Amino acid sequence: MHYRNVCALPARTDGRMITARVGEVGAVMLPIDVGHPLHIRLRQLLASCPVMSHADKMLTFLTHGGFGSDPSGKALLAGQGGRLVEDGHQISLPSPITETTGNLRWAEPPVDAFRPRTDTVLEILAFQTNPNRMRYERRLI
């Protein structure tokens, strides 16, 4: 399977849906009006960042798992109408069926195993929402 072998995504299928468990992979969800500028900025800074587009006008950014429960990151996302998908939850990945129906598709498909750290995505979001403030003083990437 392409998701597992090429993209190093812990994908599973039941024959209809393709899913991955959060924890092995991270997932940051944002409304499209906030997520689209973030997606553009990530493309400028990083080689790639897998992003899924949902029919309900949300974007999901796939990241490395293991972010934990940083309250400032969760507050930042909540203030933008987004959320960090909690460890242990299953997320759906685009499949030929969801791509055809438009319910879930890749805005930027994974091309290899690279995914940015969750804190990198949140740091760039924090800077975009308030350019005078950065959550972390450490290196972004």
Disulfide bonds with the S-S distance in Angstrom:
none
